[in-house]
Amino acid sequence: MRAKPARPDNGAASGASGLIVGAVSLRDFRSYAKLDLELEPGLVLVTGPNGAGKTNLLESLHVGTQGFSPRTRADQQLVRFGRDAARIALRGDRAGVPVELEVTLELGTGKRASLNGARLRAAEQLRGEVTTLVFTPDRLVVVKGGPAARRAYFDRVLGRLSPSRAGLSAEYGAAVGQRNAALRRVAQGLSSRDALPPWNEQVSRLGAELVEGRRATASALEPGFGERAGELGLEAAGLGYAAEAPTVAELEARTERDLERGTTSIGPHLDDVAVLAGDRDLRAFGSQGEQRLAVLALLLAEAELLEERRGVWPLLLLDDVLSELDPERRRILADRLRATGQALVTSASRNALPGEPAQTIAVEQDRDGTSRAGAA
């Protein structure tokens, strides 16, 4: 399967049913005391000096659509200094149907979220309703970080492509945790070895499902990833995942070793997915520029695959993505983004984006550190 070519620049992708955010309202979120901003569909350029609040604006859209920040898991950091609570309210349109999202963060109380006025059990449930993809410089960890970062990334992609399998990684992890706990009880003489076979079966069964899911995800992403990476100047890009799920027999054969260590020593919780350029593993042998291009190409490939598989263009949030691209690569990226439903891109320069965006948002910061944003 190959990724689709870019559509003509019509301001939004035709036939897509992803969320188009029409208005964002912030109260005491990060550096914003109060913001009421209308957004256009298509490619939106968010510009302003470094440190003015551009990243905070994109972060608010991620929290408002996914229920969590891509930058921190400490929700108290999202509340403006000196305040007790923050609120993000978004209004938008999904396939012609109005959508309202709201997330409230209160110090000492926690996080609440609602969709069209109905409160959700957990704010993170929003990610099952709205798809948002984000690029930040921190996301380079997907390529340059350890295997755990890539496992987590591909498991999230698996969940977005196949929502029914979104919890598979957590289920497998829970089974491994139970097997590890059983191993420690047996090693301490608190339980017999009869406690292990049920967890061997669970780890084997769920491990096989997870390996198959990761393999299918990497296979589905690879064609589009190679094409987008090639457009951006990273040739012969590919993905490698050659893992095999542990059988019950293999788990049983490692019992003595696992009892000694108290952990399960085989399975997809230890696997890696290689991000390649030709024969080079970009984690070890790629420059930071190549790693950056690889992360961006993965995002674009996933966005196209989501549209192809589920008819959904995700909301794209790209922070500081243009700084290391030459003019031709910026043009290629801009053309790709114009083919999506809605994409917000930050830049310190209004001239960094080739062609006219659908909208330009100017972000400024007052002397007291408060951010302001409005249509330029």
C-alpha positions as CSV (number, residue, x, y, z in Angstrom):
1,M,0.0,0.0,0.0
2,R,1.4,3.4,-1.0
3,A,0.5,6.7,0.5
4,K,-1.7,9.0,-1.5
5,P,-0.3,12.0,-3.4
6,A,-1.1,15.5,-2.0
7,R,-4.5,16.9,-2.9
8,P,-4.9,20.3,-4.5
9,D,-4.8,23.2,-2.2
10,N,-8.4,23.7,-1.3
11,G,-8.0,24.8,2.3
12,A,-9.0,21.5,3.7
13,A,-9.0,17.8,2.8
14,S,-12.1,16.7,1.0
15,G,-14.2,13.9,2.5
16,A,-12.2,14.0,5.8
17,S,-14.2,13.8,9.0
18,G,-11.5,14.9,11.5
19,L,-12.1,17.8,13.9
20,I,-11.8,21.3,12.6
21,V,-11.3,23.6,15.6
22,G,-13.2,26.8,15.0
23,A,-12.6,28.5,18.3
24,V,-10.4,28.1,21.3
25,S,-11.0,29.7,24.7
26,L,-8.3,29.6,27.5
27,R,-8.4,30.7,31.1
28,D,-5.3,30.7,33.1
29,F,-3.6,28.1,31.0
30,R,0.2,28.3,31.1
31,S,1.1,31.9,30.0
32,Y,-2.4,32.8,28.9
33,A,-4.6,34.6,31.4
34,K,-7.5,34.9,29.0
35,L,-7.7,34.0,25.3
36,D,-10.7,33.8,22.9
37,L,-9.5,33.0,19.4
38,E,-11.2,31.9,16.2
39,L,-9.3,29.5,13.9
40,E,-9.7,28.8,10.2
41,P,-9.6,25.3,8.6
42,G,-6.5,24.5,6.6
43,L,-2.9,25.6,7.3
44,V,-2.6,28.0,10.2
45,L,0.7,29.7,10.9
46,V,1.3,30.7,14.5
47,T,4.1,33.2,14.6
48,G,5.8,35.3,17.2
49,P,9.1,35.8,19.1
50,N,10.7,32.8,20.9
51,G,9.2,32.4,24.3
52,A,6.0,34.4,23.5
53,G,3.6,31.5,24.0
54,K,3.4,29.7,20.6
55,T,4.1,26.3,22.0
56,N,1.7,26.9,24.9
57,L,-1.1,27.6,22.4
58,L,-0.4,24.3,20.5
59,E,-0.2,22.5,23.8
60,S,-3.6,23.8,24.8
61,L,-5.1,22.3,21.7
62,H,-3.5,19.0,22.5
63,V,-4.8,19.0,26.1
64,G,-8.2,20.1,24.8
65,T,-8.5,17.3,22.3
66,Q,-6.6,14.5,24.0
67,G,-6.9,15.2,27.7
68,F,-3.2,15.3,28.4
69,S,-0.1,17.4,27.6
70,P,2.5,16.1,25.1
71,R,5.1,18.0,27.2
72,T,4.5,17.0,30.8
73,R,2.5,14.6,32.9
74,A,2.5,17.1,35.8
75,D,-0.9,18.8,35.3
76,Q,-0.1,21.5,37.9
77,Q,2.4,22.9,35.4
78,L,-0.4,23.7,33.0
79,V,-2.1,26.1,35.5
80,R,-0.9,29.7,35.3
81,F,1.4,30.6,38.1
82,G,-0.5,31.9,41.1
83,R,-3.9,30.5,40.0
84,D,-5.8,27.5,41.2
85,A,-7.4,26.3,38.0
86,A,-7.1,26.4,34.2
87,R,-9.8,25.8,31.6
88,I,-9.6,24.9,27.9
89,A,-12.8,25.1,25.8
90,L,-12.8,24.2,22.1
91,R,-15.6,24.5,19.6
92,G,-15.4,22.9,16.2
93,D,-16.9,20.8,13.5
94,R,-16.6,17.1,12.7
95,A,-18.2,15.9,9.5
96,G,-20.7,18.8,9.6
97,V,-21.6,18.1,13.3
98,P,-20.8,20.7,15.9
99,V,-18.5,19.5,18.6
100,E,-17.7,21.1,22.0
101,L,-14.7,20.0,24.1
102,E,-13.8,21.3,27.6
103,V,-11.0,20.4,29.9
104,T,-10.6,21.9,33.4
105,L,-7.6,21.4,35.6
106,E,-7.9,22.3,39.3
107,L,-4.9,22.1,41.7
108,G,-5.5,19.5,44.3
109,T,-8.6,18.2,42.6
110,G,-7.5,16.9,39.3
111,K,-8.7,17.0,35.7
112,R,-12.2,17.0,34.3
113,A,-13.3,16.8,30.7
114,S,-16.6,17.0,28.8
115,L,-17.7,16.3,25.3
116,N,-20.7,18.2,24.0
117,G,-21.6,18.9,27.6
118,A,-21.4,15.3,28.8
119,R,-18.8,14.7,31.4
120,L,-16.3,11.9,30.7
121,R,-15.0,9.4,33.2
122,A,-11.4,10.4,32.4
123,A,-10.0,13.3,30.4
124,E,-7.9,10.9,28.4
125,Q,-11.1,9.4,26.9
126,L,-11.0,12.4,24.5
127,R,-8.3,10.6,22.5
128,G,-10.9,8.0,21.6
129,E,-13.1,10.7,20.2
130,V,-10.7,13.1,18.4
131,T,-7.4,12.3,16.7
132,T,-4.5,14.7,17.2
133,L,-0.9,14.3,16.1
134,V,1.9,16.5,17.4
135,F,5.4,17.2,16.4
136,T,7.7,18.9,18.9
137,P,11.5,18.8,19.2
138,D,11.1,16.5,22.2
139,R,9.5,13.9,19.9
140,L,12.9,13.1,18.5
141,V,13.0,10.6,21.3
142,V,11.0,8.3,19.1
143,V,14.1,7.8,16.9
144,K,17.0,8.8,19.2
145,G,15.7,7.4,22.4
146,G,15.7,3.8,23.8
147,P,13.5,0.9,22.6
148,A,10.8,1.8,25.1
149,A,10.1,5.1,23.4
150,R,9.6,3.3,20.0
151,R,7.5,0.6,21.5
152,A,5.2,3.2,23.1
153,Y,5.0,5.1,19.8
154,F,4.1,2.2,17.6
155,D,1.6,0.9,20.2
156,R,-0.1,4.3,20.2
157,V,-0.2,4.2,16.4
158,L,-1.7,0.7,16.5
159,G,-4.4,2.0,18.8
160,R,-5.2,5.0,16.6
161,L,-5.4,2.8,13.5
162,S,-7.4,0.1,15.2
163,P,-9.2,1.5,18.2
164,S,-10.4,-1.9,19.3
165,R,-6.7,-2.8,20.0
166,A,-5.9,0.5,21.8
167,G,-5.7,-1.3,25.1
168,L,-3.7,-4.3,23.9
169,S,-0.3,-3.0,25.1
170,A,-1.6,-2.2,28.5
171,E,-3.3,-5.7,28.7
172,Y,0.0,-7.4,27.8
173,G,1.9,-5.2,30.3
174,A,-0.5,-6.2,33.0
175,A,-0.1,-9.9,32.2
176,V,3.7,-9.5,32.4
177,G,3.4,-7.7,35.7
178,Q,1.2,-10.5,37.1
179,R,3.7,-13.1,35.9
180,N,6.6,-11.2,37.4
181,A,4.7,-11.0,40.7
182,A,4.0,-14.7,40.6
183,L,7.7,-15.3,39.9
184,R,8.7,-13.3,43.0
185,R,6.2,-15.1,45.2
186,V,7.5,-18.5,44.0
187,A,11.1,-17.4,44.6
188,Q,10.2,-16.3,48.1
189,G,8.5,-19.6,48.9
190,L,5.1,-17.9,49.2
191,S,3.5,-19.7,46.3
192,S,4.0,-22.9,44.3
193,R,5.0,-23.1,40.7
194,D,1.5,-23.9,39.8
195,A,0.9,-20.2,39.9
196,L,3.0,-19.7,36.7
197,P,1.2,-21.6,33.9
198,P,-1.9,-19.4,33.7
199,W,0.3,-16.3,33.3
200,N,2.6,-18.1,30.8
201,E,-0.5,-18.7,28.7
202,Q,-1.7,-15.1,29.1
203,V,1.7,-13.6,28.3
204,S,2.0,-15.9,25.3
205,R,-1.5,-15.2,23.9
206,L,-1.4,-11.4,24.4
207,G,2.2,-11.2,23.3
208,A,1.3,-12.9,20.0
209,E,-1.5,-10.4,19.5
210,L,0.8,-7.4,20.3
211,V,3.6,-8.6,18.0
212,E,1.1,-9.2,15.2
213,G,-0.3,-5.7,15.8
214,R,3.1,-4.0,15.8
215,R,4.2,-5.9,12.7
216,A,1.0,-4.9,10.9
217,T,1.4,-1.2,12.0
218,A,5.0,-1.0,10.9
219,S,4.1,-2.7,7.5
220,A,1.3,-0.2,7.0
221,L,3.3,2.8,7.9
222,E,6.5,1.9,6.0
223,P,5.5,2.8,2.4
224,G,4.2,6.3,3.3
225,F,7.1,6.8,5.7
226,G,9.6,6.1,2.9
227,E,7.8,8.4,0.5
228,R,7.5,11.3,2.9
229,A,11.0,10.9,4.2
230,G,12.3,10.8,0.6
231,E,10.4,14.0,-0.2
232,L,12.1,15.7,2.8
233,G,15.6,14.5,1.8
234,L,15.9,11.3,3.8
235,E,16.5,8.6,1.2
236,A,15.7,4.9,1.5
237,A,13.9,5.3,4.8
238,G,12.2,2.2,6.2
239,L,11.1,0.4,9.4
240,G,12.3,-2.9,10.8
241,Y,10.5,-5.2,13.2
242,A,11.5,-8.8,13.2
243,A,10.2,-9.9,16.6
244,E,8.5,-13.2,17.4
245,A,6.1,-13.7,20.3
246,P,7.2,-16.1,23.1
247,T,5.5,-19.4,23.1
248,V,4.4,-21.1,26.3
249,A,7.2,-23.6,25.9
250,E,9.8,-20.8,25.6
251,L,8.4,-19.1,28.7
252,E,8.6,-22.4,30.6
253,A,12.1,-23.0,29.4
254,R,13.2,-19.7,31.0
255,T,11.5,-20.4,34.4
256,E,14.7,-20.9,36.3
257,R,16.3,-17.8,34.9
258,D,13.2,-15.7,35.4
259,L,12.8,-17.0,39.0
260,E,16.3,-15.9,39.8
261,R,15.8,-12.4,38.3
262,G,12.1,-11.9,39.2
263,T,11.2,-10.7,35.8
264,T,10.0,-12.1,32.4
265,S,13.1,-12.2,30.2
266,I,11.4,-12.7,26.8
267,G,8.5,-11.0,25.0
268,P,7.5,-7.9,23.1
269,H,8.0,-5.7,26.2
270,L,11.7,-6.0,25.3
271,D,11.4,-5.6,21.5
272,D,12.6,-2.7,19.4
273,V,11.4,-1.2,16.1
274,A,14.3,0.0,13.9
275,V,14.0,3.3,12.1
276,L,16.3,3.0,9.1
277,A,17.8,4.9,6.3
278,G,19.1,2.2,4.0
279,D,21.0,-0.1,6.3
280,R,21.7,2.6,8.9
281,D,19.8,2.5,12.1
282,L,19.1,6.2,12.6
283,R,19.2,5.9,16.4
284,A,22.9,5.1,16.4
285,F,24.0,6.3,13.0
286,G,21.7,9.2,12.1
287,S,22.4,12.9,12.5
288,Q,19.9,14.9,14.5
289,G,18.7,16.5,11.3
290,E,18.0,13.0,9.9
291,Q,16.3,11.9,13.1
292,R,14.1,15.0,12.9
293,L,13.1,14.3,9.3
294,A,12.3,10.7,10.3
295,V,9.9,11.8,13.1
296,L,8.2,14.3,10.8
297,A,7.8,11.7,8.0
298,L,6.3,9.2,10.5
299,L,3.7,11.8,11.5
300,L,2.8,12.6,7.9
301,A,2.6,8.9,7.0
302,E,0.3,8.2,10.0
303,A,-1.9,11.1,9.1
304,E,-2.4,9.8,5.6
305,L,-2.9,6.3,6.8
306,L,-5.6,7.4,9.3
307,E,-7.4,9.2,6.5
308,E,-7.2,6.2,4.2
309,R,-8.2,3.6,6.9
310,R,-10.7,5.5,9.0
311,G,-11.7,8.5,6.8
312,V,-10.3,10.8,9.5
313,W,-7.8,13.6,9.0
314,P,-6.2,14.2,12.4
315,L,-5.6,17.7,13.8
316,L,-1.9,18.3,13.2
317,L,0.1,20.4,15.7
318,L,3.7,21.1,14.5
319,D,6.0,23.1,16.8
320,D,9.3,24.4,15.5
321,V,9.2,22.0,12.5
322,L,10.5,24.5,9.9
323,S,13.7,25.7,11.5
324,E,16.0,23.0,10.0
325,L,14.3,22.6,6.6
326,D,15.7,24.3,3.5
327,P,13.2,26.4,1.4
328,E,12.4,23.5,-1.0
329,R,11.6,21.1,1.8
330,R,9.5,23.8,3.5
331,R,7.5,24.1,0.3
332,I,7.0,20.4,0.1
333,L,5.9,20.2,3.7
334,A,3.5,23.2,3.3
335,D,1.9,21.5,0.2
336,R,1.4,18.4,2.2
337,L,-0.2,20.2,5.2
338,R,-2.5,22.2,2.9
339,A,-4.0,18.8,1.9
340,T,-5.0,18.1,5.4
341,G,-8.1,19.2,7.4
342,Q,-6.4,21.5,9.8
343,A,-2.7,22.0,10.7
344,L,-1.1,24.5,13.1
345,V,2.6,25.3,12.5
346,T,4.7,27.5,14.7
347,S,7.5,29.7,13.5
348,A,9.4,32.8,14.8
349,S,9.3,34.2,11.3
350,R,6.2,35.1,9.3
351,N,8.1,34.4,6.1
352,A,9.2,30.9,7.1
353,L,6.2,29.2,5.4
354,P,6.1,29.2,1.6
355,G,2.9,30.5,0.1
356,E,-0.1,32.0,2.0
357,P,-1.5,30.1,5.0
358,A,-5.2,30.0,5.5
359,Q,-4.7,32.1,8.6
360,T,-1.8,33.7,10.5
361,I,-1.9,34.0,14.3
362,A,0.4,36.4,15.9
363,V,1.5,35.7,19.5
364,E,3.0,38.3,21.8
365,Q,4.0,38.4,25.4
366,D,3.5,41.3,27.8
367,R,6.1,42.4,30.2
368,D,4.5,40.5,33.0
369,G,4.8,37.3,31.0
370,T,1.2,37.0,29.9
371,S,0.7,35.8,26.3
372,R,-1.7,37.3,23.8
373,A,-2.7,35.9,20.4
374,G,-4.8,37.1,17.6
375,A,-5.3,37.0,13.9
376,A,-2.5,38.9,12.1
